[in-house]
Amino acid sequence: MLRQAAEAVLVHVSEFIESNAVVVRGGSGVLLVDAGVTGTEMAAIANALSESGQTVVAGFSTHPHWDHLLWAPEFGAAPRYGTARCEASVRQQKSDPDWRAREAEELPPEIAHDVPLDLLGEISGLPADTSHIPWDGPRVRIIEHQAHAPGHAALLIEDGRVLVAGDMLSDVLIPMLDLAGADPIGDYLAGLDLLDGVAGAVDVVVPGHGSIGDADEMRTRIERDRAYVQALRDRVVPDDPRIGPSARTGWEWVADVHEGQLQGLARRDADR
């Protein structure tokens, strides 16, 4: 269920595209980052915490995509945070009176029956100058960038030397650009540069989806992701094992994501 990734850091891996929920132990309870995907799994996380005498005292969503915005009643009424840009994006999404129906339509059919939307995105945006998550626990630095989604944040658990990367630095997913952003490629490269800048302070990297890696693996992933994005920029075929014949079994659909990005970039070029 919850497995230790580092001192005071636990990870739950969902059956849904290896989504990682991260638990950071503090003095009076735990910080829960990207709480989970299905109601069943979130209830199991809450039960495991309860059995170990832990309560959730704070939550954090790394970015404003549905699978990182969920919450379960079993976690209680702890404050839930995100960056100010993340919160603004969620607020805009939910300003549509039909937002719930729209989100439900986009859910993967195999888990749609078990994804609770009632508490989706009920986060408080932290002021733009906030450097660390406000909670009674290990110092967790917020590294905000605009790669992948507005107000995306990686979290550096400083004493534990753990980077919670959000939807970046995955061994199974390619970099997914925010094609609605002003500069999708530039924003992604800038985000990678920020993560590269803290790599010397990291022993363990936890991506939003995929396998946990060590310090060497983190650097490998940064370079692999940078090469992929640069290939998109230069309109050349990327040499990337995540979309080639060596892609992991069950993840062949990532090649379709790549093709979709090529088409999206081509449309942007045509509209200029």
C-alpha positions as CSV (number, residue, x, y, z in Angstrom):
1,M,0.0,0.0,0.0
2,L,2.3,2.8,1.3
3,R,5.9,2.1,0.6
4,Q,8.9,4.1,1.9
5,A,10.8,6.1,-0.6
6,A,13.0,8.0,1.8
7,E,13.1,9.0,5.5
8,A,9.6,10.3,6.4
9,V,8.4,10.0,2.8
10,L,5.9,7.3,1.7
11,V,4.4,6.7,-1.8
12,H,1.2,5.0,-2.9
13,V,1.3,3.8,-6.5
14,S,-2.2,3.6,-8.2
15,E,-3.1,1.0,-10.7
16,F,-4.2,3.9,-13.0
17,I,-1.1,4.8,-15.1
18,E,1.2,4.3,-12.0
19,S,-0.1,7.6,-10.4
20,N,1.9,8.4,-7.3
21,A,0.4,9.9,-4.1
22,V,3.0,11.1,-1.7
23,V,2.9,11.2,2.1
24,V,5.4,13.3,4.1
25,R,5.5,12.6,7.8
26,G,5.5,15.7,10.1
27,G,5.4,16.3,13.8
28,S,1.7,16.5,14.2
29,G,0.5,14.6,11.1
30,V,1.2,14.2,7.4
31,L,1.3,16.3,4.2
32,L,-0.5,14.5,1.4
33,V,0.6,15.5,-2.1
34,D,-1.6,14.6,-5.1
35,A,-3.9,12.5,-2.9
36,G,-4.9,9.8,-5.3
37,V,-7.1,8.8,-8.2
38,T,-9.9,6.4,-7.2
39,G,-12.1,6.6,-4.2
40,T,-11.2,3.0,-3.2
41,E,-7.5,3.7,-3.2
42,M,-7.8,7.0,-1.4
43,A,-9.9,5.3,1.3
44,A,-7.2,2.7,1.6
45,I,-4.5,5.4,2.0
46,A,-6.6,7.0,4.7
47,N,-7.1,3.7,6.5
48,A,-3.3,2.9,6.4
49,L,-2.6,6.3,7.9
50,S,-5.2,5.9,10.6
51,E,-3.8,2.4,11.5
52,S,-0.4,4.0,12.0
53,G,-1.8,6.8,14.1
54,Q,-1.3,9.5,11.5
55,T,-3.8,12.2,10.4
56,V,-3.6,14.4,7.3
57,V,-2.8,18.0,8.4
58,A,-2.2,19.5,5.0
59,G,-2.6,18.7,1.3
60,F,-1.0,20.0,-1.9
61,S,-1.9,19.6,-5.6
62,T,1.1,20.0,-7.9
63,H,-1.0,21.2,-10.8
64,P,-4.5,21.8,-12.1
65,H,-5.3,18.5,-13.8
66,W,-8.1,16.3,-12.5
67,D,-6.0,13.4,-11.4
68,H,-4.0,15.7,-9.1
69,L,-6.9,17.6,-7.7
70,L,-8.9,14.8,-6.0
71,W,-9.6,14.4,-2.3
72,A,-11.6,12.0,-0.1
73,P,-13.8,12.7,3.0
74,E,-11.6,10.2,4.9
75,F,-8.7,12.6,4.8
76,G,-10.6,15.2,6.8
77,A,-10.8,19.0,6.5
78,A,-7.1,19.8,6.4
79,P,-6.1,22.8,4.3
80,R,-5.2,22.0,0.8
81,Y,-2.8,24.1,-1.1
82,G,-1.5,24.8,-4.6
83,T,0.2,27.7,-6.3
84,A,-1.8,30.8,-7.0
85,R,-1.7,30.1,-10.7
86,C,-2.9,26.6,-10.1
87,E,-5.8,27.7,-8.0
88,A,-6.7,30.4,-10.5
89,S,-6.8,27.7,-13.3
90,V,-9.0,25.5,-11.2
91,R,-11.3,28.4,-10.3
92,Q,-11.7,29.1,-14.0
93,Q,-12.5,25.5,-14.8
94,K,-15.1,25.3,-12.1
95,S,-16.7,28.6,-13.1
96,D,-18.5,26.6,-15.9
97,P,-21.9,25.5,-14.4
98,D,-21.4,22.2,-16.2
99,W,-17.8,21.6,-15.0
100,R,-18.8,18.4,-13.2
101,A,-20.4,16.8,-16.3
102,R,-17.5,17.9,-18.4
103,E,-14.9,16.3,-16.0
104,A,-17.0,13.1,-15.8
105,E,-17.0,12.8,-19.6
106,E,-13.2,13.0,-19.7
107,L,-12.6,10.4,-17.1
108,P,-11.1,7.1,-18.3
109,P,-14.0,4.7,-18.6
110,E,-12.3,1.9,-16.6
111,I,-12.2,4.0,-13.4
112,A,-14.9,6.6,-14.0
113,H,-17.3,4.9,-11.6
114,D,-14.8,5.2,-8.8
115,V,-13.5,8.8,-9.1
116,P,-15.1,11.1,-6.6
117,L,-15.5,14.6,-8.0
118,D,-17.2,16.3,-5.0
119,L,-14.0,17.7,-3.4
120,L,-12.1,18.1,-6.7
121,G,-9.9,21.2,-6.7
122,E,-10.9,22.7,-3.4
123,I,-7.5,24.2,-2.8
124,S,-6.2,27.5,-1.5
125,G,-3.7,29.3,-3.7
126,L,-0.5,30.3,-1.9
127,P,0.8,33.8,-2.4
128,A,3.2,34.0,-5.4
129,D,6.2,34.7,-3.1
130,T,5.6,31.6,-0.9
131,S,8.8,29.6,-0.9
132,H,7.8,26.7,1.3
133,I,4.5,24.9,2.2
134,P,3.1,26.3,5.4
135,W,2.9,23.3,7.7
136,D,4.4,21.7,10.9
137,G,6.8,19.3,9.3
138,P,9.9,19.0,7.2
139,R,10.7,22.0,5.0
140,V,9.2,21.5,1.6
141,R,10.3,24.0,-1.0
142,I,7.9,25.0,-3.8
143,I,9.6,25.1,-7.3
144,E,7.0,26.7,-9.6
145,H,7.2,26.7,-13.3
146,Q,4.8,26.8,-16.3
147,A,5.8,23.5,-17.9
148,H,2.9,21.0,-18.5
149,A,0.2,23.2,-16.8
150,P,-0.3,26.6,-15.4
151,G,1.2,27.0,-11.9
152,H,2.8,23.6,-11.9
153,A,5.0,23.0,-8.9
154,A,7.6,20.5,-8.0
155,L,8.3,20.1,-4.3
156,L,11.7,19.6,-2.8
157,I,11.6,17.9,0.6
158,E,14.9,19.5,1.7
159,D,16.1,17.4,4.6
160,G,14.9,14.2,3.0
161,R,16.5,15.2,-0.4
162,V,13.4,14.0,-2.2
163,L,11.9,15.8,-5.3
164,V,8.2,15.3,-5.9
165,A,8.2,16.2,-9.6
166,G,4.5,16.3,-10.4
167,D,3.9,15.4,-14.1
168,M,7.5,15.6,-15.1
169,L,10.6,13.4,-15.1
170,S,8.6,10.2,-15.7
171,D,10.3,7.0,-17.1
172,V,7.1,6.1,-18.9
173,L,5.4,9.3,-20.0
174,I,7.0,11.8,-22.4
175,P,7.0,15.5,-21.6
176,M,3.4,16.7,-22.2
177,L,3.4,20.3,-23.2
178,D,0.8,22.9,-22.3
179,L,-0.2,23.6,-25.8
180,A,-2.6,26.4,-24.7
181,G,0.3,28.3,-23.1
182,A,2.1,31.2,-24.7
183,D,5.4,29.3,-25.3
184,P,4.9,25.6,-24.7
185,I,8.4,24.5,-25.7
186,G,10.2,27.4,-24.0
187,D,8.2,27.0,-20.8
188,Y,9.0,23.3,-20.7
189,L,12.7,23.8,-21.2
190,A,12.7,26.5,-18.5
191,G,11.0,24.1,-16.1
192,L,13.6,21.4,-16.8
193,D,16.3,24.0,-16.1
194,L,14.8,24.7,-12.7
195,L,14.7,21.1,-11.8
196,D,18.3,20.6,-13.1
197,G,19.3,23.5,-10.8
198,V,18.2,21.5,-7.7
199,A,19.4,18.1,-8.9
200,G,22.5,18.3,-6.6
201,A,20.1,18.5,-3.6
202,V,18.1,15.4,-4.6
203,D,18.7,11.7,-3.8
204,V,15.2,10.5,-4.8
205,V,12.8,11.7,-7.4
206,V,9.1,10.8,-7.4
207,P,7.3,11.5,-10.7
208,G,3.5,12.0,-10.9
209,H,3.4,8.8,-13.0
210,G,6.0,6.1,-13.2
211,S,8.9,4.7,-11.2
212,I,10.8,6.3,-8.4
213,G,14.4,7.1,-9.3
214,D,17.7,7.9,-7.6
215,A,19.9,10.9,-8.2
216,D,21.6,9.4,-11.3
217,E,18.2,8.5,-12.7
218,M,16.9,12.0,-12.1
219,R,19.7,13.4,-14.2
220,T,19.1,10.9,-16.9
221,R,15.4,11.8,-17.0
222,I,16.2,15.5,-17.2
223,E,18.5,15.0,-20.2
224,R,16.0,12.6,-21.9
225,D,13.1,15.0,-21.4
226,R,15.2,17.9,-22.6
227,A,16.3,16.0,-25.7
228,Y,12.6,15.1,-26.5
229,V,11.4,18.8,-26.2
230,Q,14.3,20.0,-28.2
231,A,13.4,17.5,-30.9
232,L,9.9,18.9,-31.0
233,R,11.3,22.4,-31.2
234,D,13.6,21.5,-34.1
235,R,10.9,19.4,-35.8
236,V,13.0,16.3,-35.9
237,V,12.1,12.7,-34.9
238,P,12.9,12.2,-31.2
239,D,15.0,9.2,-30.3
240,D,13.0,8.3,-27.2
241,P,12.4,4.8,-25.8
242,R,9.0,5.8,-24.4
243,I,7.5,6.2,-27.9
244,G,9.5,3.7,-29.9
245,P,9.4,-0.1,-30.3
246,S,11.1,-0.4,-26.9
247,A,8.2,1.3,-25.1
248,R,7.1,-0.6,-22.0
249,T,4.3,-3.1,-22.5
250,G,0.9,-1.4,-21.9
251,W,2.3,2.0,-22.5
252,E,2.2,1.9,-26.3
253,W,-0.5,4.6,-26.3
254,V,2.2,7.2,-25.3
255,A,3.1,7.2,-29.0
256,D,-0.4,8.6,-29.7
257,V,0.3,11.4,-27.2
258,H,3.4,12.2,-29.1
259,E,1.5,12.4,-32.4
260,G,-1.1,14.6,-30.8
261,Q,1.6,17.0,-29.7
262,L,3.1,17.1,-33.2
263,Q,-0.4,18.0,-34.6
264,G,-1.0,20.6,-31.9
265,L,2.4,22.3,-32.6
266,A,1.6,22.2,-36.3
267,R,-1.7,23.9,-35.7
268,R,0.1,26.6,-33.7
269,D,2.5,27.2,-36.5
270,A,-0.3,27.5,-39.0
271,D,-2.1,30.0,-36.9
272,R,0.9,32.4,-36.7
